[in-house]
């Protein structure tokens, strides 16, 4: 049993870019992000926005594999996870994206961690068919995966829980973590700043790992 758990978003947190952004810019027409704009305007859910974007893809598996390579996962990801484990930490991925690309990126890097993400398959028409994980104890209709519920669960299991993320959908989960263990960038950093909430800024995921390791391990 680890002494501490880092619950981490994936797209834009463990990687440099988000899968849906690469899909929209390279595989879809100019109006590809209309569903995302509808989500930000409160007209549809985060899950529906991504599901709609992914359903419009018409690409071979090879094209999609090239795309996930361009998400640029932190090159120090595997080493950082190993160092965290040696210091008493475990890592749990909590993503409102889909497991199709997350599992492949982690496998390519030789990384095995607990992953909570929306199940997805590459369909015969070239789309990605993302479905809600209704059987998961952490399911919610808004994002598919309830990141805040994952943080609460881990807080009931171990003494120390950190959170790292970069998106608006990470806000509720981030607020559950102690400010010293709350890592944010991009949209999450903006949302926390707007609420007057403290956080630790980061650029790459290995920065987060290093900050935790500098604290001397999980308490």
BAZA-802007 format. One record per residue (C-alpha): residue number from 1; residue in one letter; x, y, z. Coordinates in nm, 4 decimals, padded with zeros to 6 digits. Each point is the difference from the previous one (the first is absolute). Example, Ala and Ser with C-alpha at 12.3 -4.5 7.8 and 13.67 -1.06 7.14 Angstrom:
BEGIN
{num: 1 | residuo: A | u: 01.2300 | v: -00.4500 | w: 00.7800};
{num: 2 | residuo: S | u: 00.1370 | v: 00.3440 | w: -00.0660};
END
This chain:
BEGIN
{num: 1 | residuo: X | u: 00.0000 | v: 00.0000 | w: 00.0000};
{num: 2 | residuo: X | u: 00.1528 | v: 00.3367 | w: -00.0983};
{num: 3 | residuo: X | u: 00.0165 | v: 00.2828 | w: 00.2520};
{num: 4 | residuo: X | u: -00.1047 | v: 00.2597 | w: -00.2570};
{num: 5 | residuo: X | u: -00.1858 | v: 00.0137 | w: -00.3299};
{num: 6 | residuo: X | u: 00.0343 | v: 00.2470 | w: -00.2845};
{num: 7 | residuo: X | u: -00.3261 | v: 00.0181 | w: -00.1944};
{num: 8 | residuo: X | u: 00.0849 | v: 00.1408 | w: -00.3399};
{num: 9 | residuo: X | u: -00.1841 | v: 00.1190 | w: -00.3055};
{num: 10 | residuo: X | u: 00.1509 | v: -00.1300 | w: -00.3259};
{num: 11 | residuo: X | u: -00.0485 | v: 00.2211 | w: -00.3094};
{num: 12 | residuo: X | u: 00.2017 | v: 00.3188 | w: 00.0307};
{num: 13 | residuo: X | u: 00.1286 | v: -00.1103 | w: 00.3416};
{num: 14 | residuo: X | u: 00.1999 | v: -00.3148 | w: -00.0660};
{num: 15 | residuo: X | u: 00.0266 | v: 00.1062 | w: -00.3656};
{num: 16 | residuo: X | u: 00.0720 | v: 00.3299 | w: -00.1717};
{num: 17 | residuo: X | u: -00.3241 | v: 00.0088 | w: -00.1980};
{num: 18 | residuo: X | u: -00.3587 | v: -00.1229 | w: 00.0207};
{num: 19 | residuo: X | u: -00.1171 | v: -00.2749 | w: -00.2336};
{num: 20 | residuo: X | u: -00.3235 | v: 00.1769 | w: -00.0893};
{num: 21 | residuo: X | u: 00.1884 | v: 00.3151 | w: -00.1025};
{num: 22 | residuo: X | u: 00.2264 | v: -00.1962 | w: -00.2337};
{num: 23 | residuo: X | u: -00.3027 | v: -00.1816 | w: -00.1441};
{num: 24 | residuo: X | u: -00.1782 | v: 00.3297 | w: -00.0636};
{num: 25 | residuo: X | u: 00.2997 | v: 00.1716 | w: -00.1591};
{num: 26 | residuo: X | u: 00.1157 | v: -00.2867 | w: -00.2210};
{num: 27 | residuo: X | u: -00.2912 | v: -00.2300 | w: -00.0787};
{num: 28 | residuo: X | u: -00.3192 | v: 00.2060 | w: 00.0154};
{num: 29 | residuo: X | u: -00.1557 | v: 00.3013 | w: -00.1784};
{num: 30 | residuo: X | u: 00.0297 | v: 00.3600 | w: 00.1316};
{num: 31 | residuo: X | u: -00.3139 | v: -00.0285 | w: 00.2139};
{num: 32 | residuo: X | u: 00.1388 | v: -00.3036 | w: 00.1842};
{num: 33 | residuo: X | u: 00.0106 | v: 00.1718 | w: 00.3386};
{num: 34 | residuo: X | u: -00.3617 | v: 00.1193 | w: -00.0045};
{num: 35 | residuo: X | u: -00.0929 | v: -00.2770 | w: 00.2508};
{num: 36 | residuo: X | u: 00.2769 | v: 00.1215 | w: 00.2308};
{num: 37 | residuo: X | u: -00.1321 | v: 00.3545 | w: -00.0232};
{num: 38 | residuo: X | u: -00.3450 | v: -00.1345 | w: 00.0835};
{num: 39 | residuo: X | u: 00.1471 | v: -00.1710 | w: 00.3073};
{num: 40 | residuo: X | u: 00.1723 | v: 00.3187 | w: 00.1137};
{num: 41 | residuo: X | u: -00.3284 | v: 00.1844 | w: -00.0502};
{num: 42 | residuo: X | u: -00.1825 | v: -00.2477 | w: 00.2233};
{num: 43 | residuo: X | u: -00.2183 | v: -00.1386 | w: -00.2785};
{num: 44 | residuo: X | u: 00.1351 | v: -00.3556 | w: 00.0033};
{num: 45 | residuo: X | u: 00.2179 | v: -00.2062 | w: 00.2312};
{num: 46 | residuo: X | u: 00.3748 | v: -00.0490 | w: -00.0227};
{num: 47 | residuo: X | u: -00.0611 | v: -00.3661 | w: -00.0826};
{num: 48 | residuo: X | u: -00.2421 | v: 00.0785 | w: -00.2822};
{num: 49 | residuo: X | u: 00.2407 | v: 00.2543 | w: -00.1482};
{num: 50 | residuo: X | u: 00.2887 | v: -00.2474 | w: -00.0203};
{num: 51 | residuo: X | u: -00.2239 | v: -00.2857 | w: -00.1103};
{num: 52 | residuo: X | u: -00.1320 | v: 00.2145 | w: -00.2853};
{num: 53 | residuo: X | u: 00.3462 | v: 00.1132 | w: -00.1095};
{num: 54 | residuo: X | u: 00.1336 | v: -00.3560 | w: 00.0026};
{num: 55 | residuo: X | u: -00.3044 | v: -00.1311 | w: -00.1892};
{num: 56 | residuo: X | u: 00.0833 | v: 00.2302 | w: -00.2923};
{num: 57 | residuo: X | u: 00.3453 | v: -00.1512 | w: -00.0527};
{num: 58 | residuo: X | u: 00.0550 | v: -00.1970 | w: -00.3196};
{num: 59 | residuo: X | u: 00.3525 | v: -00.1345 | w: 00.0293};
{num: 60 | residuo: X | u: 00.1939 | v: -00.3227 | w: -00.0163};
{num: 61 | residuo: X | u: 00.1545 | v: -00.1462 | w: 00.3109};
{num: 62 | residuo: X | u: 00.3407 | v: 00.0967 | w: -00.1377};
{num: 63 | residuo: X | u: -00.1039 | v: 00.3632 | w: -00.0353};
{num: 64 | residuo: X | u: -00.1268 | v: 00.0053 | w: 00.3566};
{num: 65 | residuo: X | u: 00.3170 | v: -00.1633 | w: 00.1313};
{num: 66 | residuo: X | u: 00.2034 | v: 00.2714 | w: -00.1721};
{num: 67 | residuo: X | u: -00.2230 | v: 00.2554 | w: 00.1706};
{num: 68 | residuo: X | u: 00.0462 | v: -00.1386 | w: 00.3493};
{num: 69 | residuo: X | u: 00.3743 | v: 00.0031 | w: -00.0553};
{num: 70 | residuo: X | u: -00.0277 | v: 00.3739 | w: -00.0500};
{num: 71 | residuo: X | u: -00.1630 | v: 00.0446 | w: 00.3415};
{num: 72 | residuo: X | u: 00.3593 | v: -00.0094 | w: 00.1287};
{num: 73 | residuo: X | u: -00.0161 | v: -00.1746 | w: 00.3362};
{num: 74 | residuo: X | u: 00.2550 | v: 00.1243 | w: 00.2508};
{num: 75 | residuo: X | u: 00.3214 | v: -00.1877 | w: -00.0924};
{num: 76 | residuo: X | u: 00.0750 | v: -00.0365 | w: 00.3720};
{num: 77 | residuo: X | u: -00.3404 | v: -00.1529 | w: 00.0753};
{num: 78 | residuo: X | u: 00.1130 | v: -00.3569 | w: 00.0618};
{num: 79 | residuo: X | u: 00.3041 | v: 00.0992 | w: 00.2029};
{num: 80 | residuo: X | u: -00.2037 | v: 00.2468 | w: 00.2061};
{num: 81 | residuo: X | u: -00.2616 | v: -00.2639 | w: 00.0841};
{num: 82 | residuo: X | u: 00.2719 | v: -00.2446 | w: 00.1045};
{num: 83 | residuo: X | u: 00.1588 | v: 00.2612 | w: 00.2250};
{num: 84 | residuo: X | u: -00.3357 | v: 00.0887 | w: 00.1543};
{num: 85 | residuo: X | u: -00.0719 | v: -00.3646 | w: 00.0760};
{num: 86 | residuo: X | u: 00.3396 | v: -00.0382 | w: 00.1646};
{num: 87 | residuo: X | u: -00.0924 | v: 00.2955 | w: 00.2230};
{num: 88 | residuo: X | u: -00.3346 | v: -00.1467 | w: 00.1049};
{num: 89 | residuo: X | u: -00.2302 | v: 00.1521 | w: -00.2613};
{num: 90 | residuo: X | u: -00.2366 | v: -00.1662 | w: -00.2449};
{num: 91 | residuo: X | u: -00.1424 | v: 00.1665 | w: -00.3115};
{num: 92 | residuo: X | u: -00.3631 | v: -00.0204 | w: -00.1118};
{num: 93 | residuo: X | u: -00.1046 | v: 00.1422 | w: -00.3368};
{num: 94 | residuo: X | u: -00.3440 | v: 00.1634 | w: -00.0023};
{num: 95 | residuo: X | u: -00.1018 | v: 00.1148 | w: -00.3462};
{num: 96 | residuo: X | u: -00.3187 | v: 00.1274 | w: -00.1618};
{num: 97 | residuo: X | u: 00.1535 | v: -00.1051 | w: -00.3319};
{num: 98 | residuo: X | u: 00.0018 | v: -00.3552 | w: -00.1309};
{num: 99 | residuo: X | u: 00.2048 | v: -00.3076 | w: 00.0754};
{num: 100 | residuo: X | u: 00.0717 | v: -00.0767 | w: -00.3681};
{num: 101 | residuo: X | u: 00.2935 | v: 00.2407 | w: -00.0159};
{num: 102 | residuo: X | u: 00.0915 | v: 00.0126 | w: 00.3693};
{num: 103 | residuo: X | u: 00.0594 | v: -00.3757 | w: 00.0210};
{num: 104 | residuo: X | u: 00.2114 | v: 00.0070 | w: -00.3164};
{num: 105 | residuo: X | u: 00.2164 | v: 00.2898 | w: 00.1117};
{num: 106 | residuo: X | u: 00.0648 | v: -00.1577 | w: 00.3397};
{num: 107 | residuo: X | u: 00.0728 | v: -00.3393 | w: -00.1568};
{num: 108 | residuo: X | u: 00.2469 | v: 00.1539 | w: -00.2443};
{num: 109 | residuo: X | u: 00.1814 | v: 00.1545 | w: 00.2952};
{num: 110 | residuo: X | u: -00.0045 | v: -00.3278 | w: 00.1951};
{num: 111 | residuo: X | u: -00.2121 | v: 00.1553 | w: 00.2746};
{num: 112 | residuo: X | u: -00.2583 | v: -00.1881 | w: 00.2068};
{num: 113 | residuo: X | u: -00.2259 | v: 00.2138 | w: 00.2201};
{num: 114 | residuo: X | u: -00.3653 | v: 00.0012 | w: 00.1028};
{num: 115 | residuo: X | u: -00.2013 | v: 00.1805 | w: -00.2686};
{num: 116 | residuo: X | u: -00.3545 | v: 00.1335 | w: 00.0184};
{num: 117 | residuo: X | u: -00.1139 | v: 00.1217 | w: -00.3425};
{num: 118 | residuo: X | u: -00.2946 | v: -00.0331 | w: -00.2358};
{num: 119 | residuo: X | u: 00.0011 | v: -00.3260 | w: -00.1980};
{num: 120 | residuo: X | u: 00.0456 | v: 00.0478 | w: -00.3724};
{num: 121 | residuo: X | u: 00.0435 | v: -00.2063 | w: -00.3173};
{num: 122 | residuo: X | u: 00.1158 | v: 00.0774 | w: -00.3510};
{num: 123 | residuo: X | u: -00.3149 | v: -00.0635 | w: -00.2042};
{num: 124 | residuo: X | u: -00.0171 | v: -00.1462 | w: -00.3548};
{num: 125 | residuo: X | u: -00.0954 | v: 00.3421 | w: -00.1411};
{num: 126 | residuo: X | u: 00.3243 | v: 00.1495 | w: 00.1328};
{num: 127 | residuo: X | u: -00.1549 | v: 00.1824 | w: 00.2946};
{num: 128 | residuo: X | u: 00.0771 | v: -00.0453 | w: 00.3675};
{num: 129 | residuo: X | u: -00.3050 | v: -00.1265 | w: 00.1855};
{num: 130 | residuo: X | u: 00.0269 | v: 00.1283 | w: 00.3575};
{num: 131 | residuo: X | u: -00.2536 | v: -00.1359 | w: 00.2482};
{num: 132 | residuo: X | u: -00.0761 | v: 00.0939 | w: 00.3612};
{num: 133 | residuo: X | u: 00.1539 | v: -00.2306 | w: 00.2644};
{num: 134 | residuo: X | u: -00.3345 | v: -00.0664 | w: 00.1678};
{num: 135 | residuo: X | u: 00.1291 | v: -00.3032 | w: 00.1891};
{num: 136 | residuo: X | u: 00.2793 | v: 00.1978 | w: 00.1664};
{num: 137 | residuo: X | u: -00.0427 | v: 00.1107 | w: 00.3635};
{num: 138 | residuo: X | u: 00.1376 | v: 00.3351 | w: -00.1193};
{num: 139 | residuo: X | u: -00.2472 | v: 00.0548 | w: -00.2826};
{num: 140 | residuo: X | u: -00.1754 | v: 00.3329 | w: -00.0462};
{num: 141 | residuo: X | u: -00.2087 | v: 00.1166 | w: -00.2939};
{num: 142 | residuo: X | u: 00.1745 | v: 00.3370 | w: -00.0391};
{num: 143 | residuo: X | u: 00.3518 | v: -00.1247 | w: -00.0710};
{num: 144 | residuo: X | u: -00.0328 | v: -00.3771 | w: -00.0001};
{num: 145 | residuo: X | u: 00.2722 | v: -00.0250 | w: 00.2643};
{num: 146 | residuo: X | u: -00.0533 | v: 00.1835 | w: 00.3291};
{num: 147 | residuo: X | u: 00.3488 | v: 00.1201 | w: 00.0918};
{num: 148 | residuo: X | u: -00.1159 | v: 00.1512 | w: 00.3289};
{num: 149 | residuo: X | u: -00.1478 | v: -00.3360 | w: 00.1056};
{num: 150 | residuo: X | u: 00.3341 | v: -00.1650 | w: -00.0743};
{num: 151 | residuo: X | u: 00.1817 | v: 00.2549 | w: 00.2177};
{num: 152 | residuo: X | u: -00.2511 | v: -00.0506 | w: 00.2827};
{num: 153 | residuo: X | u: 00.0402 | v: -00.3775 | w: -00.0231};
{num: 154 | residuo: X | u: 00.3782 | v: 00.0239 | w: 00.0166};
{num: 155 | residuo: X | u: -00.0203 | v: 00.2404 | w: 00.2935};
{num: 156 | residuo: X | u: -00.1876 | v: -00.2732 | w: 00.1835};
{num: 157 | residuo: X | u: 00.2789 | v: -00.2479 | w: -00.0738};
{num: 158 | residuo: X | u: 00.3269 | v: 00.1868 | w: 00.0574};
{num: 159 | residuo: X | u: 00.1290 | v: 00.2890 | w: 00.2078};
{num: 160 | residuo: X | u: 00.1157 | v: 00.2231 | w: -00.2838};
{num: 161 | residuo: X | u: -00.1701 | v: 00.0662 | w: -00.3339};
{num: 162 | residuo: X | u: 00.1304 | v: 00.2414 | w: -00.2623};
{num: 163 | residuo: X | u: -00.1720 | v: 00.1083 | w: -00.3208};
{num: 164 | residuo: X | u: 00.1365 | v: 00.1280 | w: -00.3303};
{num: 165 | residuo: X | u: -00.2019 | v: 00.1329 | w: -00.2925};
{num: 166 | residuo: X | u: -00.0366 | v: 00.2624 | w: -00.2695};
{num: 167 | residuo: X | u: -00.3684 | v: 00.0263 | w: -00.0901};
{num: 168 | residuo: X | u: -00.3269 | v: 00.1515 | w: 00.1177};
{num: 169 | residuo: X | u: -00.1332 | v: -00.3499 | w: 00.0669};
{num: 170 | residuo: X | u: 00.2779 | v: -00.0463 | w: 00.2573};
{num: 171 | residuo: X | u: -00.1159 | v: 00.2820 | w: 00.2282};
{num: 172 | residuo: X | u: -00.2189 | v: -00.1942 | w: 00.2451};
{num: 173 | residuo: X | u: 00.2628 | v: -00.2702 | w: 00.0457};
{num: 174 | residuo: X | u: 00.2791 | v: 00.2543 | w: 00.0411};
{num: 175 | residuo: X | u: -00.1875 | v: 00.1866 | w: 00.2729};
{num: 176 | residuo: X | u: -00.0088 | v: -00.3182 | w: 00.2099};
{num: 177 | residuo: X | u: 00.3794 | v: -00.0135 | w: 00.0197};
{num: 178 | residuo: X | u: 00.2042 | v: 00.2025 | w: 00.2463};
{num: 179 | residuo: X | u: 00.1342 | v: 00.3113 | w: -00.1790};
{num: 180 | residuo: X | u: 00.3555 | v: -00.1243 | w: 00.0530};
{num: 181 | residuo: X | u: -00.0960 | v: -00.3183 | w: -00.1858};
{num: 182 | residuo: X | u: -00.2126 | v: 00.1679 | w: -00.2687};
{num: 183 | residuo: X | u: 00.1822 | v: 00.0322 | w: -00.3331};
{num: 184 | residuo: X | u: -00.1512 | v: 00.1977 | w: -00.2852};
{num: 185 | residuo: X | u: 00.0721 | v: 00.1622 | w: -00.3337};
{num: 186 | residuo: X | u: -00.1937 | v: 00.1437 | w: -00.2956};
{num: 187 | residuo: X | u: -00.3794 | v: 00.0119 | w: 00.0480};
{num: 188 | residuo: X | u: 00.0062 | v: -00.1578 | w: 00.3461};
{num: 189 | residuo: X | u: 00.2514 | v: 00.2581 | w: 00.1192};
{num: 190 | residuo: X | u: -00.2246 | v: 00.2774 | w: -00.1364};
{num: 191 | residuo: X | u: -00.3084 | v: -00.1463 | w: 00.1700};
{num: 192 | residuo: X | u: 00.1768 | v: -00.0331 | w: 00.3350};
{num: 193 | residuo: X | u: 00.1397 | v: 00.3522 | w: -00.0265};
{num: 194 | residuo: X | u: -00.3484 | v: 00.1355 | w: -00.0730};
{num: 195 | residuo: X | u: -00.1230 | v: -00.1645 | w: 00.3210};
{num: 196 | residuo: X | u: 00.2931 | v: 00.1331 | w: 00.2028};
{num: 197 | residuo: X | u: 00.1263 | v: -00.3530 | w: 00.0650};
{num: 198 | residuo: X | u: 00.3687 | v: -00.0776 | w: 00.0429};
{num: 199 | residuo: X | u: 00.1778 | v: -00.2641 | w: -00.2069};
{num: 200 | residuo: X | u: 00.3429 | v: -00.1116 | w: -00.1129};
{num: 201 | residuo: X | u: 00.0663 | v: 00.0890 | w: -00.3662};
{num: 202 | residuo: X | u: 00.1797 | v: -00.2459 | w: -00.2270};
{num: 203 | residuo: X | u: 00.1061 | v: -00.0318 | w: -00.3625};
{num: 204 | residuo: X | u: 00.0656 | v: -00.3735 | w: -00.0417};
{num: 205 | residuo: X | u: -00.1268 | v: -00.2994 | w: 00.1953};
{num: 206 | residuo: X | u: 00.3508 | v: -00.0841 | w: 00.1161};
{num: 207 | residuo: X | u: 00.0021 | v: 00.3445 | w: 00.1694};
{num: 208 | residuo: X | u: -00.2894 | v: -00.1225 | w: 00.2151};
{num: 209 | residuo: X | u: 00.1828 | v: -00.3203 | w: 00.0859};
{num: 210 | residuo: X | u: 00.3126 | v: 00.1932 | w: 00.0939};
{num: 211 | residuo: X | u: -00.1972 | v: 00.2326 | w: 00.2280};
{num: 212 | residuo: X | u: -00.1494 | v: -00.2997 | w: 00.1830};
{num: 213 | residuo: X | u: 00.3361 | v: -00.1718 | w: 00.0244};
{num: 214 | residuo: X | u: 00.1591 | v: 00.3155 | w: 00.1408};
{num: 215 | residuo: X | u: -00.2440 | v: -00.0222 | w: 00.2909};
{num: 216 | residuo: X | u: 00.1795 | v: -00.3177 | w: 00.1095};
{num: 217 | residuo: X | u: -00.2625 | v: -00.2531 | w: -00.1040};
{num: 218 | residuo: X | u: -00.3585 | v: -00.0577 | w: 00.1027};
{num: 219 | residuo: X | u: -00.0784 | v: 00.0477 | w: 00.3670};
END
